[in-house]
Structure formats: C-alpha cells, structure tokens
Amino acid sequence: MRQAIELSKLCPPSETAFAVGAVIVRDGEILSTGYSRETDPTVHAEQAALNKLTDARGATVYSSLEPCSIRKSGARPCADRLIEAGIARVVYAWREPPVFVQGDGDAVLKAVGIEVVELTELAAEARATNVMMGP
C-alpha cells in the first residue's frame, strides 16, 4: 500500500480529480503499477495499471483511494474495470469522499464477491497527497 501512496505523489496536478496510486500484485509479484493521469488527463490509477496487463485474474489491487463506482466524465468506472479483469481482492487506504461524485466502489466490488479491505490506519497518509480535496 505504501508503494501505491508513493505513486500518487507522481500524479500531475488537478483541481478536478484526486491523486491516486495503484499496484497490482499476484502471488507476491508486482504485475503492474499506475497513477492518476499517468498516460492521459482522464486516466485513473487502477485503469492505468490494468492497461499495462493482459491478465490480471486472481490478482490483488492496492489503491490509495477506494476505486470509483461512478465517473463524472462518463467513462467506465474503475470498479467495473476491476470486476471485468477478474480481480480477486482490492485493498484501499482512503474511502472516496463525495467531492466530485457520490460513489461507492467498495459496495459494488463486494456485491460481486470481490474481497475488499479498507486500511483506515493509512487513510491520513493517502489523503495527504490530496489535502486540497477535503475530508
């Protein structure tokens, strides 16, 4: 998770999106990493990491922010992308506050049987990259 938080610090600045980092791991091996706006101004961290893989089935995603379940841009939400990719487990540090959208990626992922773990003890650290974004 700390690597995901460090990746969030690489995000190009934005007043309309969070800075998020993501790491995809399977069997103890890092398969891919990504961060918000890494390849495009609208790309999310989980999306950037998934785009680098052909097979993420059974993997765990570590994300500094709860995966989105709705996107203001109308693009496909990260929760849907993770489900489609066959991700088995999602671990995140900071629950997405309703700054841009009212999402609930945690519930969407759990509803289809993906194990979801919130590391509340790391929320402040993940939030620190986004201090201008509220609670």
C-alpha positions, 0 to 999 in steps of 0.5 A, a space after each residue: 500500500 505504501 508503494 501505491 501512496 508513493 505513486 500518487 505523489 507522481 500524479 500531475 496536478 488537478 483541481 478536478 480529480 484526486 491523486 491516486 496510486 495503484 499496484 497490482 500484485 499476484 502471488 507476491 509479484 508486482 504485475 503492474 503499477 499506475 497513477 492518476 493521469 499517468 498516460 492521459 488527463 482522464 486516466 485513473 490509477 487502477 485503469 492505468 495499471 490494468 492497461 499495462 496487463 493482459 491478465 490480471 485474474 486472481 490478482 490483488 489491487 492496492 489503491 490509495 483511494 477506494 476505486 470509483 463506482 461512478 465517473 463524472 466524465 462518463 467513462 467506465 468506472 474503475 470498479 467495473 474495470 476491476 470486476 471485468 479483469 477478474 480481480 480477486 481482492 482490492 485493498 484501499 487506504 482512503 474511502 472516496 469522499 463525495 467531492 466530485 461524485 457520490 460513489 461507492 466502489 467498495 459496495 459494488 466490488 463486494 456485491 460481486 464477491 470481490 474481497 475488499 479491505 479498507 486500511 483506515 490506519 493509512 487513510 491520513 497518509 493517502 489523503 495527504 497527497 490530496 489535502 486540497 480535496 477535503 475530508 
